[in-house]
Each structure stands twice: as C-alpha cells, then as structure tokens.
Amino acid sequence: MTELAPGRSLVIWGCGGHGRVVLDAARAGARFDRIAFCDDDETAEGRDICGAEVLRGGIEAAAARGFSRFVVAVGRNDLRRRCWERALRSGLRAETCLHPTAWVSSFAAVGTGSVVLAGAIVQTGAVVGDDVIVNTAAVIEHDVRIEDHAHVSPGAVLGGGVAVGSGSHVGAGAVILPGVRVGNGSIVGAGAVVREDVPGGVTVVGVPARIPRTRS
C-alpha cells in the first residue's frame, strides 16, 4: 500500500461530474491525506459527495482551514481560468493531478494545476501548459504544445507537433493532424478532423474541419 505524504491537503474547486472524475484521479494517486471540494453553488456546501466534504465559504475558506493546494475541476475554460486566478490570490498552490493509468513521458512537461486523466497519453517532447485538462483517453503525441487554460476532451488525438492556443477547446474524438496550429480561444467540434491551421477565436466542425457558414 502506498504511504500517504503527511500534511498534504487538496481542495478541488467544482463538485460536478468533472470534479468527481478529478477526485478519483487524486485518490488513485494516493498523494494526499485530506481532499475536499469547494463550489460556487451554495446549496452544495456541507454535503458529502463521493466521500469528500463540500467546504462552506468557498476557496478563501479552504485556505483558512489549512488546505495547501488546489485544482480547478471546471470544464469551461474561461470559468476555470477565473477560478484559477482567484485560488492563487487566496494563497493556495496549484496542484498537478496525473491519474496513475495515464502515460506521461519522462521527456514531456505538464504545467501546474493541469490534470491528465485515466488512459490519456502524453508523449515525448510534448509541453502541456498550466491549468490544462487532458481528459480521459486523449492522445497528445510527440512535440505537441498546449498553452495554458486549454481543454482536450475525451478520446481526442493530437498528432505530432500540433500547437493548441491558450483557452482553446478540442472536442471529444476530434483529430488534429500533425503540425497543425489551433489559435487562442478556438473550439474544435467533437469528431472534427483538422487538416489546416485554425485562426484564433473561431469554431471549426466537420470532416475536414471548417468554420460553419452562417445563413444570410
């Protein structure tokens, strides 16, 4: 049995479905002796969810109660970034959460506050920024670069040398071919196949992926 590191405590911001997945990953890693949730939904405060307390008073109260580290479990990138910044201001330290069944090359880098969930693969030379979600069974191939606050959804595949900009979202099952760049704040729809660079701030869908036309 893995010995728990004494005194290490984690608060997970967000107790919805994604938060419960992150809770499982944190428990599976057996690195904490105390894990709790906080959530902006006051009706959740004081509840027990999957054996973890939902703290009262938000992230600032978590810091006051002696929690030392946090991870934000919110799927929407803009909201997650705002939570991340507020948690840092509270004095907590961002924690990187790697599920033990994920494969992360020793020659890859995963930033602080990011999560790499069950069955995901992060290959050699890949760089994953801060506060990034690499979701269940996603594949991040060699030399991929994912900027801060992005989200790669379950089953998505990023080919070698792909670049994903800050705050971008790659949908479930999408494929981005090698060397393609996705600009900041863009969305790649579920199941899309991206063969060409995507500018910032747009949504692309389909096979091959295109920006949807609007009807006049």
Backbone torsions as a table, in degrees:
resi	resn	phi	psi	omega
1	MET	NA	135.0	-179.9
2	THR	-69.1	131.3	178.0
3	GLU	-78.3	131.7	-179.4
4	LEU	-76.8	139.4	176.0
5	ALA	-71.2	124.5	-176.1
6	PRO	-66.5	142.2	171.9
7	GLY	79.5	0.3	-178.9
8	ARG	-89.5	126.6	-176.9
9	SER	-132.1	145.1	-175.5
10	LEU	-132.9	133.1	170.1
11	VAL	-112.0	130.8	179.2
12	ILE	-102.2	118.1	-178.8
13	TRP	-87.9	107.7	-177.4
14	GLY	118.3	115.7	-176.3
15	CYS	-114.6	22.1	174.1
16	GLY	-78.7	-160.0	-177.1
17	GLY	-59.5	-46.2	179.3
18	HIS	-64.3	-38.0	177.6
19	GLY	-61.0	-38.6	178.8
20	ARG	-67.7	-34.8	175.9
21	VAL	-64.9	-42.8	178.0
22	VAL	-65.0	-38.3	175.8
23	LEU	-57.5	-46.5	178.4
24	ASP	-59.2	-42.6	179.9
25	ALA	-64.0	-42.0	-179.8
26	ALA	-65.7	-40.5	177.9
27	ARG	-67.3	-40.2	-178.8
28	ALA	-62.6	-31.6	177.7
29	GLY	-74.2	-16.2	174.4
30	ALA	52.0	43.8	-178.9
31	ARG	-106.6	-5.5	-173.3
32	PHE	-125.9	145.1	174.9
33	ASP	-99.5	-2.9	-179.6
34	ARG	-153.2	122.3	178.1
35	ILE	-133.0	134.2	176.6
36	ALA	-142.3	167.2	174.1
37	PHE	-102.7	157.1	155.9
38	CYS	-132.4	157.7	-175.8
39	ASP	-156.0	146.9	178.2
40	ASP	-73.3	-14.2	176.4
41	ASP	-80.4	104.9	-175.6
42	GLU	-64.8	-22.7	178.9
43	THR	-69.3	-17.8	178.1
44	ALA	-84.8	-18.4	-174.9
45	GLU	-62.4	137.5	-179.7
46	GLY	86.7	-9.4	178.9
47	ARG	-79.3	163.3	172.0
48	ASP	-108.6	120.1	-179.6
49	ILE	-120.8	115.4	-178.9
50	CYS	52.9	37.3	177.3
51	GLY	81.0	8.8	178.4
52	ALA	-118.6	133.4	178.8
53	GLU	-70.6	142.3	169.3
54	VAL	-95.7	111.7	-173.5
55	LEU	-67.9	149.2	173.9
56	ARG	-87.8	143.8	172.2
57	GLY	94.1	4.3	174.1
58	GLY	76.6	-168.6	-172.1
59	ILE	-66.3	-33.4	179.6
60	GLU	-65.2	-38.2	177.3
61	ALA	-66.6	-33.4	177.3
62	ALA	-61.3	-43.7	177.8
63	ALA	-62.2	-41.7	-179.5
64	ALA	-65.5	-27.3	-179.6
65	ARG	-87.9	7.0	171.6
66	GLY	97.3	5.4	174.3
67	PHE	-70.1	139.4	-172.9
68	SER	-105.7	-24.2	-173.0
69	ARG	-135.8	157.4	-179.2
70	PHE	-141.2	158.1	166.0
71	VAL	-140.5	139.5	-179.8
72	VAL	-94.6	123.7	-178.1
73	ALA	-111.4	65.6	179.2
74	VAL	-126.9	123.8	-174.5
75	GLY	-72.0	-31.1	-176.8
76	ARG	-76.8	124.1	-167.7
77	ASN	-64.2	-43.0	-177.2
78	ASP	-66.9	-39.6	176.8
79	LEU	-66.9	-41.6	-179.4
80	ARG	-61.9	-40.1	179.6
81	ARG	-63.7	-41.9	179.2
82	ARG	-64.2	-40.7	176.4
83	CYS	-63.1	-43.8	178.6
84	TRP	-55.7	-48.8	-177.4
85	GLU	-65.3	-39.7	178.9
86	ARG	-67.1	-40.4	179.1
87	ALA	-63.8	-39.6	176.9
88	LEU	-62.8	-40.0	178.7
89	ARG	-64.6	-26.4	179.6
90	SER	-74.0	-10.9	179.2
91	GLY	99.8	-1.8	176.6
92	LEU	-78.0	156.9	177.6
93	ARG	-104.0	137.6	179.5
94	ALA	-70.6	137.6	-179.3
95	GLU	-112.9	131.8	173.6
96	THR	-84.7	132.4	-174.2
97	CYS	-121.2	112.1	-179.7
98	LEU	-114.4	119.4	175.5
99	HIS	-65.6	139.2	-176.9
100	PRO	-63.7	-17.3	176.6
101	THR	-90.0	-3.8	174.9
102	ALA	-76.8	148.8	174.8
103	TRP	-106.0	116.5	176.0
104	VAL	-122.6	115.6	-179.2
105	SER	-58.1	145.0	174.7
106	SER	-67.5	-10.8	177.4
107	PHE	-107.9	19.7	171.4
108	ALA	-111.0	164.7	178.7
109	ALA	-129.7	132.3	177.5
110	VAL	-121.8	125.1	-173.8
111	GLY	-74.0	172.2	-177.8
112	THR	-69.0	143.0	177.8
113	GLY	76.9	1.0	179.2
114	SER	-85.1	156.8	175.8
115	VAL	-123.9	136.8	174.2
116	VAL	-122.8	111.6	-166.1
117	LEU	-96.0	-178.3	-167.4
118	ALA	-55.9	131.7	174.7
119	GLY	77.1	-0.5	178.8
120	ALA	-74.0	156.6	-179.0
121	ILE	-128.7	129.1	175.1
122	VAL	-125.3	109.1	-170.3
123	GLN	-87.9	174.4	-174.8
124	THR	-56.4	138.6	177.7
125	GLY	81.0	-6.5	178.8
126	ALA	-73.2	146.3	176.8
127	VAL	-127.5	116.6	178.7
128	VAL	-107.8	127.2	-175.2
129	GLY	-74.6	-164.7	-179.6
130	ASP	-82.2	146.6	173.8
131	ASP	56.8	41.9	179.1
132	VAL	-104.2	143.7	170.7
133	ILE	-102.9	119.4	166.6
134	VAL	-107.2	100.5	-166.4
135	ASN	-82.1	179.9	-171.4
136	THR	-50.9	125.1	173.0
137	ALA	63.2	16.8	172.9
138	ALA	-70.7	150.7	-179.9
139	VAL	-118.7	118.6	177.1
140	ILE	-111.2	105.2	-173.5
141	GLU	-79.1	-178.9	-174.0
142	HIS	-57.7	139.9	171.5
143	ASP	64.7	17.1	173.0
144	VAL	-71.6	146.1	174.1
145	ARG	-124.7	122.6	177.8
146	ILE	-117.9	119.6	-177.3
147	GLU	-78.9	171.2	-174.5
148	ASP	-55.9	147.7	170.5
149	HIS	64.3	23.3	175.6
150	ALA	-91.3	170.0	-179.3
151	HIS	-141.5	121.0	174.6
152	VAL	-107.8	113.8	-170.0
153	SER	-77.0	170.2	-177.8
154	PRO	-54.6	134.9	173.6
155	GLY	74.7	1.7	177.5
156	ALA	-71.3	150.4	-179.1
157	VAL	-126.3	122.1	176.7
158	LEU	-109.8	114.2	-178.6
159	GLY	-69.5	169.9	-176.3
160	GLY	-54.6	134.8	175.0
161	GLY	76.2	7.6	176.8
162	VAL	-66.1	147.5	174.4
163	ALA	-123.9	128.7	179.5
164	VAL	-119.5	123.1	-173.9
165	GLY	-75.0	166.8	-179.8
166	SER	-56.9	134.4	175.8
167	GLY	73.3	8.3	-179.9
168	SER	-83.5	157.3	-177.9
169	HIS	-128.7	121.7	176.2
170	VAL	-102.0	118.4	-172.7
171	GLY	-71.7	166.5	-177.6
172	ALA	-58.0	131.5	176.0
173	GLY	72.3	4.7	178.0
174	ALA	-70.4	153.9	177.3
175	VAL	-125.8	126.8	175.0
176	ILE	-113.7	119.6	-173.1
177	LEU	-72.5	158.1	-174.1
178	PRO	-54.2	138.5	174.4
179	GLY	82.0	-4.8	-177.3
180	VAL	-77.5	146.7	177.8
181	ARG	-113.0	135.9	175.0
182	VAL	-114.5	122.6	-174.7
183	GLY	-70.3	168.7	-179.1
184	ASN	-59.1	136.4	172.6
185	GLY	71.0	16.3	179.6
186	SER	-91.9	161.6	178.9
187	ILE	-122.6	127.9	172.5
188	VAL	-103.6	116.8	-175.0
189	GLY	-64.3	156.8	178.8
190	ALA	-57.0	134.0	176.8
191	GLY	76.0	1.4	-179.8
192	ALA	-69.6	153.5	172.1
193	VAL	-118.6	113.1	-173.8
194	VAL	-99.8	115.8	-177.1
195	ARG	-107.7	-16.9	-176.7
196	GLU	-129.7	158.7	179.4
197	ASP	-56.0	145.0	-179.8
198	VAL	-113.6	125.2	178.0
199	PRO	-68.9	169.4	179.5
200	GLY	-72.7	150.3	171.5
201	GLY	72.6	23.1	-179.9
202	VAL	-125.2	168.7	172.8
203	THR	-115.6	134.1	174.9
204	VAL	-122.9	143.8	-178.4
205	VAL	-141.5	160.4	169.7
206	GLY	95.0	-179.7	-179.6
207	VAL	-130.1	108.1	-6.7
208	PRO	-72.0	161.2	-175.4
209	ALA	-68.6	135.2	177.9
210	ARG	-140.3	159.0	171.9
211	ILE	-75.6	124.8	-177.3
212	PRO	-61.0	139.8	176.1
213	ARG	-79.4	141.7	175.5
214	THR	-97.5	140.5	179.9
215	ARG	-77.4	135.5	178.3
216	SER	-82.5	NA	NA
